[in-house]
Amino acid sequence: MTDPSRRMLVGAGAVGTLAAALSLGTSPNADAAEESKGGPFISPNAYDVTAWKIKGKPKITAESDIGAVINDIIADIKKRQSTPETRPGAVVIIPPGDYDLLTQVVVDVDYLTIAGFGHGFFSRSIKDNVDTTGWVNLQPGGSHIRVLTPPSAPQAFLVRRNGSPRLSGIVFRDFCLDGVTFTPDANSYKNGKTGIDVASDNDSIHITGMGFVYLEHALVVRGADALRIHDNMIAECGNCVELTGAGQATIVSDNLMGAGPEGVTLLAENHEGLLVTGNNFFPRGRSLLEFTGCNRCSVTSNRFQGFYPGMMRLLNGCKENLVTSNHFRRGAEGFPPFIDRTNGLDDLYGVIHTLGDNNLISTNLFAYDVPPNKVVPAGSQPTIILIAGGDGNVIATNHVVSNVATQHVVLDGSTTHSKVLDSGAATTITSYSQDTAIRPTP
């Protein structure tokens, strides 16, 4: 049995609140000795980081190094749940407060929930670029973790395990991961730090209600199956969400996300059946959504606002993807520290740039609002949708509103069997391919 002095205990007044918030019930087996230490505990598999003590290291607390504390909790979980038949998992509770994370947390157990009580997002970029005299807040809040990991182990949470089965059922929810500073200045978006890195194959991981700020890489997931990334605030990070390697049946929904000028807001590699819906993508990533080798994915009902060409890119043979009912707003940078930044592309690259087969881009609204003197190349007509190559692509019933003359759709000479339907007047559609069917908007 776990040492009672190390198990999370909560008072009778608090147990109802915590249990309700985390959908946990109180344990029916709390013994009298434990009751006398402060009231009934939630569960033998629930841990409060502020109550946990590492044996032999009394000076280490959640406030001084929450990473070491959570690693010790995971060691206790593995010690108590020692057979394949007796591993229900556990919940690690992070009450509101400020916590330093000096030691990388290695998550190598299934069914682990790490839960706080508020993502506590705060715009460090605004604070670092304006006079804050008189401000009432100067730090992120909620369950706030400052990521102070060394360069040798830069991830705050490394989710990784060898062997079978793959890791499953891990949940991160409702706390803030804060990289604190960028180097050499606040606007570099570089510090080598990663918030969560899922480095081995995984099934049904959920990241929800989180806040990520001032991390070079907020969230990296490799080999995902049935991953859910929902209702997070991911901003002022070099890169927001990177789904690398391959994956399938993932949902990215209802997030607010914006990367740094050299990063990507949402990157997906070799994914099958990825659903991206209901998100608010805001500046200033080099691209807001970048698919490479992704097939049969859906991008629906999102709002995209960006400052550079190539806001959405479907690259390296993306096939049979649906891009519909989205709102794209291409504008110009107005925040002084970033006005001269570019992503190295010109406006002929397209707001959407597609290279692949049988993709359907339909019923989207494009609002292009860039001062004429900022259009590159000078004097050119910017491209809204560029089909850079591929077979059987369909562009239909898209609407473009622009302050300058634009080419709504341009098709490269390498495209075949493509159709452009009701997406602009004849003068706004250019095809360099002889194998294109075009029906201009009347």
C-alpha positions in Angstrom: 0.0 0.0 0.0 1.2 3.5 -0.7 2.7 5.4 2.2 -0.3 7.5 3.5 2.0 10.5 4.0 2.7 10.6 0.3 -0.8 10.0 -1.1 -2.9 12.9 -2.0 -5.4 13.8 0.7 -8.0 16.5 0.5 -10.3 18.0 3.1 -14.0 17.3 3.2 -14.8 20.8 1.9 -12.5 20.4 -1.1 -13.3 16.9 -2.2 -16.7 17.7 -3.7 -15.2 20.5 -5.8 -12.3 18.4 -7.1 -14.3 15.3 -7.6 -17.0 17.2 -9.6 -14.4 19.1 -11.7 -12.5 15.9 -12.6 -15.6 13.6 -12.7 -14.1 11.5 -9.9 -15.9 9.8 -7.0 -14.5 9.5 -3.4 -13.0 6.2 -2.5 -15.3 3.9 -0.5 -12.3 2.4 1.2 -10.8 5.4 3.0 -9.6 4.1 6.4 -9.9 6.0 9.6 -6.3 6.8 9.8 -6.4 8.6 6.5 -9.7 10.3 7.4 -8.0 11.8 10.4 -5.3 13.4 8.3 -7.6 15.9 6.7 -10.8 14.2 5.4 -11.6 11.6 2.8 -9.2 11.3 -0.2 -10.5 11.3 -3.7 -9.0 8.0 -4.8 -5.8 6.0 -4.3 -5.1 6.9 -8.0 -5.4 10.6 -7.7 -2.5 12.8 -6.7 -2.2 16.5 -5.8 1.2 17.8 -6.8 1.2 20.3 -3.9 0.7 17.6 -1.3 3.2 15.1 -2.8 6.5 14.7 -1.0 9.6 13.0 -2.6 11.2 10.7 0.0 14.6 11.9 1.0 14.3 15.2 -0.9 12.2 17.5 1.4 13.3 20.7 -0.4 11.8 19.7 -3.7 8.2 20.8 -4.0 5.8 21.3 -6.8 6.6 25.0 -6.7 10.3 24.5 -7.0 10.3 21.6 -9.5 7.0 20.2 -10.6 8.8 18.0 -13.1 10.6 16.1 -10.4 7.4 15.8 -8.4 5.3 14.4 -11.4 8.1 11.9 -12.3 8.0 10.7 -8.7 4.3 10.3 -8.9 4.6 8.3 -12.1 7.1 6.1 -10.4 4.6 5.4 -7.6 1.9 4.7 -10.2 4.1 2.1 -11.9 5.1 0.6 -8.5 1.5 0.1 -7.5 0.0 -0.8 -10.9 2.6 -3.5 -11.6 0.7 -6.1 -13.7 -0.9 -5.9 -17.1 -4.3 -6.6 -15.6 -4.2 -3.9 -12.9 -3.3 -0.7 -14.6 -6.3 1.7 -14.5 -4.1 4.8 -14.7 -4.3 7.9 -12.5 -4.9 11.6 -12.4 -2.3 14.2 -11.4 -4.0 17.4 -10.2 -2.3 20.8 -10.5 -4.1 23.4 -8.4 -4.0 27.1 -9.5 -0.5 28.5 -8.8 2.9 29.1 -10.2 5.2 26.1 -10.7 8.7 25.9 -12.0 9.6 22.8 -14.2 13.3 22.2 -14.2 13.2 18.4 -14.8 11.7 16.9 -17.9 8.6 14.8 -17.2 8.7 11.4 -18.9 5.2 10.0 -19.4 5.4 6.2 -20.1 2.1 5.0 -18.5 -1.3 4.6 -20.1 -4.5 6.3 -18.9 -2.8 9.2 -17.2 -4.6 12.5 -16.9 -2.6 15.6 -15.9 -5.2 18.2 -15.1 -5.1 21.8 -13.9 -7.7 24.4 -13.2 -7.3 27.0 -16.0 -5.0 27.5 -19.0 -4.1 31.0 -17.7 -2.9 32.3 -21.1 -1.3 35.7 -21.0 0.3 37.6 -24.0 3.9 37.8 -23.2 4.6 39.4 -26.6 2.5 42.4 -25.8 4.0 42.7 -22.4 7.5 42.5 -23.8 6.9 45.2 -26.5 4.9 47.9 -24.6 5.2 49.9 -21.4 3.5 47.8 -18.7 3.4 50.5 -16.0 0.1 50.3 -14.3 -0.8 46.8 -15.6 -2.7 44.7 -13.1 -1.3 41.4 -14.4 2.3 40.6 -15.6 2.4 36.8 -15.7 0.2 34.0 -17.0 -2.2 32.6 -14.4 -4.3 29.5 -13.7 -2.3 26.3 -13.2 0.8 27.9 -14.6 4.0 26.0 -15.3 7.2 27.8 -16.2 9.2 25.6 -18.5 12.9 25.9 -17.3 14.2 22.7 -18.8 17.9 22.4 -19.9 18.9 22.3 -23.6 19.8 18.6 -23.1 16.1 17.7 -22.3 14.1 20.7 -23.6 10.6 19.1 -23.6 8.5 19.9 -20.6 6.6 16.6 -21.1 8.1 13.8 -23.2 5.5 11.0 -23.9 7.4 8.0 -24.9 7.5 4.2 -24.3 9.1 1.2 -26.0 7.2 -2.0 -26.5 3.6 -2.9 -27.0 0.9 -1.8 -26.8 1.4 1.8 -27.9 0.6 4.4 -25.3 -3.1 5.1 -25.0 -5.6 7.3 -23.2 -3.3 10.0 -22.0 -4.9 13.4 -21.3 -3.4 16.9 -20.8 -5.9 19.5 -19.8 -6.5 22.9 -18.3 -3.0 24.2 -17.4 -0.5 26.6 -18.9 2.9 25.7 -20.3 5.0 28.9 -20.5 8.5 29.1 -22.0 9.0 32.4 -20.2 11.6 34.0 -22.6 12.9 33.9 -26.2 16.5 34.5 -27.1 18.2 36.7 -27.9 15.1 38.9 -27.8 11.3 38.6 -27.2 10.5 38.5 -30.9 12.8 35.7 -32.1 10.4 32.9 -31.2 13.4 30.7 -30.4 14.5 29.2 -27.2 14.7 25.5 -28.0 11.8 24.6 -25.6 9.0 22.2 -26.4 5.8 22.0 -24.3 4.5 18.5 -25.1 6.4 16.0 -27.3 4.6 12.7 -28.0 7.6 10.7 -29.4 6.2 7.2 -29.8 3.2 5.7 -31.4 0.0 6.5 -29.5 -3.7 6.0 -29.5 -6.5 8.3 -28.2 -4.5 11.0 -26.6 -6.4 14.2 -25.7 -5.0 17.7 -25.3 -7.7 20.0 -24.3 -8.2 23.3 -22.5 -4.4 24.0 -22.5 -2.5 27.2 -22.8 0.9 27.3 -24.6 3.0 30.5 -24.8 6.6 31.4 -25.6 7.7 27.9 -26.6 9.6 27.2 -29.8 7.5 24.1 -30.3 4.2 24.0 -28.4 2.9 20.5 -29.3 4.6 17.8 -31.3 2.9 14.4 -31.8 4.3 11.5 -33.8 2.5 8.4 -35.0 -1.0 9.6 -33.8 -4.1 7.5 -34.0 -7.4 9.0 -32.9 -5.7 12.0 -31.4 -7.9 14.9 -30.2 -6.6 18.5 -29.9 -9.5 20.5 -28.8 -10.2 24.0 -27.2 -6.7 25.1 -26.6 -5.0 28.5 -26.6 -1.7 28.1 -28.5 -0.1 31.5 -29.4 3.2 33.3 -29.4 4.9 30.0 -30.0 7.4 29.4 -32.8 5.3 26.4 -34.0 1.9 25.6 -32.6 0.9 22.0 -33.6 3.2 19.6 -35.5 1.7 16.2 -36.4 4.8 14.5 -37.7 5.7 11.1 -39.2 2.2 9.9 -39.9 -1.2 9.5 -38.3 -4.8 8.8 -38.8 -8.3 9.7 -37.6 -7.2 12.8 -35.7 -9.4 15.8 -34.8 -8.1 19.3 -34.4 -11.1 21.4 -33.3 -12.1 24.7 -31.7 -8.6 25.9 -31.0 -7.2 29.4 -31.1 -3.7 29.3 -32.6 -1.1 31.6 -34.0 2.6 30.8 -34.7 5.7 32.9 -35.0 6.7 34.4 -38.4 9.1 31.5 -39.2 6.9 28.7 -37.9 3.8 26.8 -38.8 0.5 27.0 -37.0 -0.7 23.5 -37.9 1.6 21.1 -39.7 0.6 17.5 -40.6 2.7 14.9 -42.4 1.3 11.8 -44.0 -2.0 11.9 -42.2 -5.1 10.0 -43.3 -8.6 11.3 -42.4 -7.5 14.3 -40.3 -10.4 16.5 -39.4 -9.6 20.3 -38.9 -12.8 22.2 -38.0 -14.0 25.2 -36.0 -10.5 26.7 -35.4 -9.5 30.3 -35.3 -6.0 30.6 -37.0 -4.5 33.9 -36.5 -1.1 35.5 -37.5 1.7 35.3 -38.0 3.0 31.8 -39.0 4.9 31.4 -42.3 1.9 29.2 -43.1 -1.2 28.6 -41.1 -2.0 25.1 -42.3 0.6 23.0 -44.0 -0.2 19.4 -45.2 2.4 17.3 -46.7 1.4 13.9 -48.2 -2.0 14.0 -46.4 -5.0 12.2 -47.9 -8.7 12.2 -47.4 -8.6 15.0 -44.8 -11.3 17.6 -44.2 -10.7 21.3 -43.5 -14.0 22.9 -42.7 -15.5 25.9 -41.0 -12.3 27.5 -39.9 -11.2 31.1 -39.9 -7.7 31.9 -41.2 -6.0 35.3 -40.9 -2.5 35.6 -42.2 0.1 38.2 -43.2 2.0 36.1 -45.8 1.3 34.2 -49.0 0.9 30.5 -48.7 -1.6 30.7 -45.8 -2.7 27.1 -46.6 -0.4 24.6 -48.4 -1.3 21.2 -49.6 2.1 19.7 -50.7 3.8 16.5 -51.8 0.9 14.7 -53.4 -1.9 15.5 -51.0 -5.0 13.6 -52.4 -8.7 13.7 -52.0 -8.8 16.4 -49.4 -11.9 18.6 -48.8 -11.4 22.3 -48.1 -14.8 23.9 -47.7 -16.7 26.6 -45.9 -13.7 28.4 -44.5 -13.0 32.1 -44.2 -9.6 33.4 -45.3 -8.4 36.9 -44.6 -5.0 37.9 -46.1 -3.8 41.2 -44.6 -0.6 43.1 -43.9 1.4 43.1 -40.7 0.7 46.1 -38.4 2.6 45.3 -35.2 5.8 47.3 -35.3 8.3 44.6 -34.2 7.3 42.4 -37.2 6.4 44.9 -40.0 9.5 44.0 -42.0 9.2 40.2 -41.6 8.3 38.0 -44.6 8.2 34.3 -45.3 10.2 34.6 -48.5 7.3 34.0 -50.8 5.6 36.4 -53.3 1.9 36.9 -53.9 1.9 34.7 -57.0 2.4 31.7 -54.7 -1.3 31.8 -53.7 -3.3 32.2 -50.5 -3.9 28.5 -51.0 -1.2 26.6 -52.8 -2.1 23.0 -53.8 0.0 20.2 -55.3 -1.9 16.9 -55.4 -4.8 15.0 -56.9 -8.6 15.0 -56.6 -8.8 17.8 -54.0 -12.0 19.8 -53.7 -11.8 23.4 -52.7 -15.3 24.8 -52.5 -17.5 27.4 -50.9 -14.8 29.4 -49.2 -14.7 33.2 -48.7 -11.4 35.0 -49.4 -10.9 38.5 -48.2 -7.7 40.0 -49.7 -6.7 43.3 -48.2 -3.0 44.2 -48.8 -1.9 47.8 -49.7 -1.0 47.9 -53.4 2.6 49.0 -52.6 3.1 45.9 -50.5 2.1 43.4 -53.2 5.1 41.4 -54.4 6.1 41.4 -57.3 5.2 45.0 -57.6 2.3 45.6 -60.0 1.3 42.0 -60.2 -2.1 40.5 -59.6 -2.0 38.3 -56.5 -3.1 34.7 -56.8 -5.8 33.5 -54.4 -5.8 29.7 -55.3 -2.9 28.2 -57.1 -3.1 24.6 -58.4 0.6 24.0 -58.8 0.2 20.5 -60.2 -1.8 17.3 -60.0 -4.8 15.6 -61.5 -8.6 15.9 -61.1 -8.7 18.9 -58.7 -12.0 20.8 -58.5 -12.3 24.5 -57.4 -16.0 25.5 -57.1 -18.2 28.3 -55.8 -15.5 30.3 -54.0 -16.0 34.0 -53.4 -13.2 36.6 -53.4 -13.3 40.1 -52.1 -10.2 42.2 -52.7 -8.9 45.7 -52.6 -6.7 45.0 -55.6 -7.2 43.1 -58.9 -6.5 39.4 -58.3 -6.4 36.1 -60.1 -8.9 34.0 -58.3 -7.6 30.7 -59.7 -4.4 29.9 -61.5 -3.6 26.4 -62.8 -0.1 25.4 -63.7 0.6 23.7 -67.1 1.3 20.4 -65.3 -2.3 20.1 -64.0 -4.7 17.7 -65.7 -8.4 17.0 -65.6 -9.1 20.0 -63.4 -12.3 21.9 -63.1 -12.9 25.5 -62.1 -16.6 26.3 -61.5 -18.2 29.6 -60.5 -15.2 30.9 -58.7 -14.6 34.1 -60.6 -15.1 35.9 -63.9 -13.2 34.7 -66.9 -10.7 37.5 -66.5 -9.8 36.3 -63.0 -9.0 32.6 -63.9 -5.8 31.7 -65.7 -5.0 28.1 -66.8 -1.7 27.2 -68.4 -3.0 23.7 -69.0 -5.0 22.7 -72.0 -6.8 20.0 -69.9 -9.0 22.2 -67.8 -12.8 22.7 -67.7 -13.7 26.3 -66.7 -17.2 27.7 -66.0 -16.8 31.4 -65.1 -19.1 33.1 -62.7 -21.7 35.0 -64.8 
